[in-house]
Amino acid sequence: MLLNKLQVNIDNIQQKIKNHRDRLLEHKLYSNIETIKDLQLFTENHIYAVWDFMSLLKALQIRLTCTKTPWLPNKNSQTAYLINEIVLAEETDINQAGERKSHYELYLDAMIDIGAKPEKPVEIINKIANSEDIFNAIENLKIHENIKEFLNFTFSVIKEGKPHKIAAIFTFGRENLIPNMFNEILREFEKNVTDGDISKLIYYFERHIELDEDEHGPMALEMVSMLAEDDHEKWKEIEDISIEALEKRILLWDAINEQIENKTWTDLRSSEQETYSQDYKKLNPDFKF
């Protein structure tokens, strides 16, 4: 009976967020990525969402498992198992060569391979990660205001520290959304971008679709259900925060689309500076968590 009621709650959330999901899945950004330069610009902005996803993931692991010493058992071993399983694949997956890498690193490798410039976003991400005041650091960045808003939203939810709300934006704004969204992206990439090798980027998206559709998406839904249980107030907060997460993602897509339509390439790029297949390690992702 309880399981049926939890499924009803999940179905209700998915119905309430449907309009926002549809707006995101029908965004004109996908069809506007027509050239390798458009794709480079897309990745140079989308990398912030890739990193922010990993931050949500670790925030959940910190709250649902024991990550300190002396060790103590978890309050709920099932939610600990679910988040640890997701972390395992997201933080130590394999690339096309069979090497262990996080999905963030896979994405950086793909950026380099298509001639994108990850140096600036990596520098910005390092600056945020190593700042004593993350919100002040974001506010002072010279990036699109919509990207700032996207990051501020994520880290404000993390700072609030409510596991069911973090799990909600992780699930309904990321894991449960990604297969459909990335399928749309892939469909347009493969149709429009014919002037470069994008195999590493395709591998990244296909790997995410595979994991999220078959494993991580259902796991995330189970995790949300277990965290909210039969608490009406929590389910209402999950609904509200999930809608807000989708709105922030739409703003991110708006920002990237605006730059592509205006052809506002990053200031690090010029035709003489194109570099392919560089060593990711030269980017020095110096995080200090």
Secondary structure, 3 states (H helix, E strand, C coil): CHHHHHHHHHHHHHHHCHHHHHHHHCCCHHHHCCCHHHHHHHHHHHHHHHHHHHHHHHHHHHHHCCCCCCCCCCCCHHHHHHHHHHHHHHHCEECCCCCEECHHHHHHHHHHHCCCCCHHHHHHHHHHHCCCCHHHHHHCCCCCHHHHHHHHHHHHHHHHCCHHHHHHHHHHHHHCCHHHHHHHHHHHHHHHCCCCCCHHHHHHHHHHHHHHHHHHHHHHHHHHHHHHCCCHHHHHHHHHHHHHHHHHHHHHHHHHHHHHHHCCCCCCCCHHHCCCCCCHHHHCCCCCC
